[in-house]
Amino acid sequence: MFHPLRVSAIERITDDAVAVTFAVPPELRETFRHTPGQHLNVRYSVGGDEIRRSYSICAPATAEPDAPVLKVGIRLVDGGAFSTYALKELAVGNVVEAMAPTGRFVLKPRPGHFAAIVGGSGITPVLSIAATLLAQEPAARFCLIRSDRTAASTMFLEEVADLKDRYPGRFHLVTALSREEQAAGLPPGRLDRERLTGLLPALLPVSSVDGWFLCGPFGLVRQAEGALRELGVDRSRIHQEIFHVADDGPARSVAAAVTAPSQSTLTATLDGRSGSWPVQEGESLLETVLRSRADAPYACKGGVCGTCRAYLVSGEVRMDRNYALEPEETGAGYVLACQSHPVTPEVELDFDR
């Protein structure tokens, strides 16, 4: 369900990125109270076309009696309809519709040693995670390893510096710039698997870190995951969120190609209501639902954000791409509706589980 939210502030944080804050009315405070690391799915009509996108919340999480702070980071993407609109036209006072915060790339504050490897706008959810953890849990430590092109392109530079000043004994910051020399810190270059495999043990006790959070472009996340696995980190301690994947990029955990039935019927449950519809040739199961239920959840339609996650009650499907679901989720029967196509004549999904 979408709710109208008024833009209360827009801050230019780099030449190609802004931070947008939304005012939360009192009656929606609990609806929009987020867990650190979650994102907002927003929609807006531009030129008569509905645009939906997913943006991570960068503000620390709050609890009663404090009001929730909804602040997201938006970086300009080549050809990106909403990011272009946000940077060039969106103004304070405009109303944007948003769903309640969602997402499973989260860390509820608890004692322990945590670390993140992020690239570019991947800092956005991790900033909320680190700031909330350090403020609410005195027995926690956090190491942030971030990669950016240049210092000028680095999002939330001041906010991260503030964490370093506020928690000098519990927050460790390591910065890598791929296209610029630094006066202090790592030499320029990308954080690939080989470099991370040698670097991480020199920075922190890798095996004793309670949770690793990887966020950013597909290439960086995969390289970081490979380095951690090579260093013996159990996959259960590695949490990932990918922000962008090229259209021709390789997908993960996708079933082998199979022949689709000539006719198939989808039954889906959404917000307690069920319906059945024929699946038209070539369309995804999400598209099937959207023909009759405009309230079906989705954002990216690219298999990245996980907003359209649904439980496969019966039947079989194949997914074209999957960058959002962990193996435990697919093993438990969850699929991405935007990437799923029927393999059997009858398929049933449950969006409410």
C-alpha positions in Angstrom: 0.0 0.0 0.0 1.3 3.4 -1.0 1.1 6.5 1.2 1.6 10.2 0.1 4.7 11.8 1.7 5.7 15.4 1.3 9.3 16.2 0.6 10.6 18.3 3.5 14.3 18.7 2.4 16.6 18.1 -0.5 20.4 18.3 0.0 22.9 18.1 -2.8 25.6 15.8 -1.5 27.7 15.4 -4.7 27.5 16.7 -8.2 25.3 13.7 -9.2 23.6 12.8 -5.9 21.0 14.2 -3.5 19.6 13.3 -0.1 15.8 13.6 0.0 14.0 13.8 3.3 10.2 13.0 3.6 7.9 14.4 6.3 6.0 11.6 8.1 2.6 12.6 9.4 1.8 11.5 13.0 -0.7 8.9 11.9 2.0 7.1 9.8 4.8 7.2 12.2 4.7 3.5 13.1 4.1 2.5 9.4 7.4 4.3 8.4 9.6 3.3 11.4 12.4 1.4 9.7 15.0 -1.2 10.7 18.5 -0.1 9.8 19.3 -1.2 6.3 15.8 -1.2 4.9 14.6 0.8 1.8 11.6 2.7 0.5 9.7 1.8 -2.6 8.5 5.1 -4.1 6.3 5.9 -7.1 5.7 9.1 -9.0 4.0 10.0 -12.3 6.3 11.7 -14.8 4.7 12.6 -18.2 1.7 10.4 -17.4 3.9 7.3 -16.8 4.1 5.7 -13.4 7.7 5.2 -12.2 8.6 3.0 -9.2 12.0 2.9 -7.7 13.7 1.5 -4.5 16.0 3.7 -2.4 17.7 2.8 0.8 17.1 4.8 4.0 20.3 6.5 5.2 19.0 8.0 8.4 19.5 6.2 11.8 16.5 4.2 13.0 14.4 5.7 15.8 12.1 4.3 18.5 9.2 5.9 20.4 8.8 8.6 21.4 11.0 10.0 18.6 9.5 10.4 15.2 11.0 8.3 12.3 13.4 10.1 10.0 12.9 9.1 6.3 16.0 10.2 4.4 17.1 8.5 1.2 20.2 8.9 -1.0 19.6 9.1 -4.8 22.4 9.0 -7.3 21.9 10.0 -10.9 21.8 6.9 -13.2 22.3 7.2 -17.0 18.8 7.1 -18.5 17.2 6.7 -15.0 13.8 8.4 -15.1 13.3 8.9 -11.4 16.9 9.8 -10.5 16.9 12.4 -13.3 13.7 13.8 -12.0 14.9 13.8 -8.4 18.1 15.7 -9.2 16.6 18.1 -11.7 13.0 18.7 -10.9 12.0 17.4 -7.5 11.4 20.2 -5.0 10.5 20.7 -1.3 6.8 20.5 -1.0 6.3 17.9 -3.7 4.4 14.8 -2.8 5.8 11.3 -3.6 4.0 8.1 -2.8 5.9 5.5 -0.8 5.3 2.0 0.7 6.3 1.1 4.2 10.0 0.4 4.6 11.0 -3.1 3.5 14.1 -5.3 2.9 16.2 -8.0 4.6 19.6 -6.4 4.3 19.3 -5.3 8.0 21.1 -5.3 11.3 19.2 -4.9 14.5 21.6 -3.4 17.1 23.4 -6.0 19.2 26.8 -6.5 20.7 29.5 -7.7 18.4 32.1 -6.7 15.7 30.6 -5.9 12.3 32.1 -4.8 9.0 30.9 -3.6 5.6 32.5 -3.3 2.2 30.6 -0.8 0.0 31.0 0.9 -3.3 29.5 4.2 -4.4 25.8 4.6 -3.4 26.1 1.3 -1.5 27.0 3.5 1.5 23.4 4.5 1.9 21.9 1.6 3.9 25.2 0.9 5.6 25.3 4.4 7.0 21.9 3.8 8.7 23.2 0.4 10.0 26.4 1.8 11.4 25.0 4.9 12.9 22.1 3.1 14.6 24.4 0.3 15.9 27.0 2.6 17.4 24.4 4.9 19.0 22.3 2.2 20.5 24.8 -0.6 21.4 27.9 0.5 23.4 29.3 -3.1 23.1 29.4 -3.0 19.3 32.2 -2.1 16.9 32.0 -1.4 13.2 34.6 -1.3 10.4 33.6 0.4 7.1 35.6 -0.2 4.0 34.3 2.0 1.2 35.3 2.4 -2.5 34.6 5.4 -4.6 35.9 6.9 -7.8 37.1 10.2 -6.3 36.7 12.2 -3.1 34.3 14.6 -4.9 32.0 11.7 -5.9 31.8 10.2 -2.4 28.3 10.3 -0.9 27.7 11.2 2.7 31.3 12.1 3.3 30.5 14.4 6.3 28.1 11.9 7.9 30.8 9.2 7.9 33.4 11.6 9.2 31.1 12.4 12.0 30.8 8.7 13.0 34.6 8.6 13.0 34.8 11.6 15.3 32.0 10.5 17.6 33.1 6.9 18.0 36.9 6.9 17.6 37.4 3.6 19.5 34.5 1.7 17.9 34.3 2.9 14.3 37.1 2.1 11.9 37.1 3.7 8.4 39.1 2.6 5.4 38.7 4.5 2.1 39.8 3.4 -1.3 39.6 5.7 -4.4 39.9 4.0 -7.7 40.8 7.2 -9.7 42.6 9.5 -7.3 45.6 9.5 -5.0 45.0 10.1 -1.3 47.2 11.9 1.1 46.7 9.0 3.6 45.1 5.6 3.2 45.1 3.0 0.5 46.8 3.6 -2.9 44.4 4.1 -5.8 42.7 1.1 -7.5 39.7 -1.1 -7.4 38.8 -3.3 -4.5 38.9 -6.6 -6.4 39.0 -10.1 -4.9 42.8 -10.4 -4.9 43.3 -7.1 -3.3 40.7 -7.7 -0.6 42.0 -11.1 0.2 45.3 -9.6 1.1 44.0 -6.4 2.7 41.2 -7.6 5.0 43.4 -9.7 7.4 45.7 -6.7 7.8 42.7 -4.5 8.9 40.7 -6.7 11.3 40.4 -10.3 12.6 38.3 -11.6 9.7 37.2 -14.8 11.3 35.8 -13.1 14.4 33.6 -10.6 12.6 30.0 -11.3 13.5 28.5 -10.0 10.3 29.7 -8.7 6.9 27.6 -6.3 4.9 28.4 -6.0 1.2 26.5 -3.3 -0.8 27.0 -1.6 -4.1 27.5 -2.6 -7.8 27.3 -6.2 -8.8 31.1 -6.5 -9.5 32.2 -5.2 -6.2 29.8 -7.3 -4.2 30.8 -10.5 -6.0 34.5 -9.7 -5.6 34.1 -9.0 -1.9 32.1 -12.2 -1.4 34.7 -14.2 -3.2 37.5 -12.8 -1.0 35.6 -13.5 2.2 34.8 -17.0 1.2 38.5 -17.5 0.3 39.4 -16.3 3.8 37.1 -18.9 5.4 34.1 -16.7 6.3 30.9 -18.8 6.5 28.2 -17.7 4.1 25.7 -17.2 6.9 27.8 -14.2 8.1 27.8 -12.5 4.7 24.8 -10.2 3.8 24.5 -8.7 0.4 22.6 -6.0 -1.4 23.2 -5.2 -5.1 22.3 -1.8 -6.3 22.9 -2.1 -10.1 23.4 -4.9 -12.5 24.0 -4.5 -16.3 21.3 -6.0 -18.4 23.7 -8.6 -19.8 25.2 -9.4 -16.4 25.3 -13.0 -15.2 22.5 -14.0 -12.9 22.8 -16.0 -9.7 20.8 -19.0 -8.5 18.7 -19.2 -11.6 17.1 -22.5 -12.8 18.1 -24.0 -16.1 16.0 -23.1 -19.1 13.0 -25.3 -19.5 10.1 -25.4 -21.9 7.1 -23.4 -20.8 3.6 -24.9 -21.1 1.4 -23.7 -23.9 -1.2 -22.5 -21.4 -0.8 -21.8 -17.7 -3.0 -20.3 -15.0 -1.6 -18.3 -12.0 -3.4 -18.1 -8.7 -2.1 -15.4 -6.4 -2.9 -14.2 -2.9 -2.2 -10.5 -2.1 -3.4 -8.6 1.0 -5.7 -11.5 1.9 -7.5 -11.6 -1.5 -7.0 -14.4 -4.1 -7.5 -14.5 -7.8 -6.7 -16.6 -10.8 -5.7 -15.4 -14.3 -4.3 -16.9 -17.5 -0.6 -16.2 -18.1 0.0 -14.6 -21.4 2.8 -15.7 -23.6 6.2 -14.3 -22.6 5.0 -12.3 -19.5 6.3 -12.7 -16.0 4.0 -13.8 -13.2 4.2 -10.2 -11.8 2.9 -8.9 -15.1 0.1 -11.4 -15.0 -0.9 -10.2 -11.5 -0.6 -6.5 -12.5 -3.1 -6.8 -15.3 -5.8 -7.3 -12.6 -4.1 -6.1 -9.4 -2.3 -2.7 -9.7 -1.4 -3.0 -6.0 1.0 -5.9 -6.6 4.4 -5.1 -5.0 7.3 -4.3 -7.2 10.0 -1.6 -7.8 12.9 -2.5 -10.1 11.5 -5.4 -12.1 15.1 -6.4 -12.6 15.5 -9.1 -10.0 17.6 -6.8 -7.7 15.4 -5.2 -5.0 13.4 -8.2 -3.9 10.2 -6.2 -3.5 8.1 -8.7 -5.5 9.2 -11.7 -3.4 6.4 -14.3 -3.2 6.0 -17.8 -1.8 5.6 -20.6 -4.3 2.6 -22.5 -2.9 2.4 -25.0 -5.8 3.6 -25.6 -9.3 7.0 -24.9 -10.7 8.6 -21.7 -12.1 11.9 -20.6 -13.6 13.5 -17.3 -12.8 15.4 -15.4 -15.4 17.6 -13.6 -12.9 18.0 -13.5 -9.2 20.2 -11.0 -7.3 17.9 -10.5 -4.3 17.1 -13.8 -2.7 19.6 -15.8 -0.7 19.9 -19.6 -1.2 18.0 -20.1 2.1 15.1 -18.2 0.7 14.9 -20.0 -2.6 15.3 -23.3 -0.8 12.4 -22.3 1.4 10.2 -21.8 -1.7 10.4 -18.0 -2.4 10.7 -16.6 -5.9 10.9 -13.2 -7.5 7.6 -12.7 -9.3 9.1 -10.2 -11.7 11.6 -12.8 -13.0 9.4 -15.9 -12.8 7.7 -17.8 -15.6 5.5 -20.9 -15.3 6.9 -24.3 -15.9 3.7 -26.2 -15.0 0.1 -25.5 -16.2 -0.9 -24.4 -12.7 1.1 -22.1 -10.5 0.1 -20.5 -7.1 1.9 -17.7 -5.4 1.4 -16.1 -2.0 2.6 -12.5 -1.6 1.5 -12.3 2.0 3.9 -14.9 3.5 
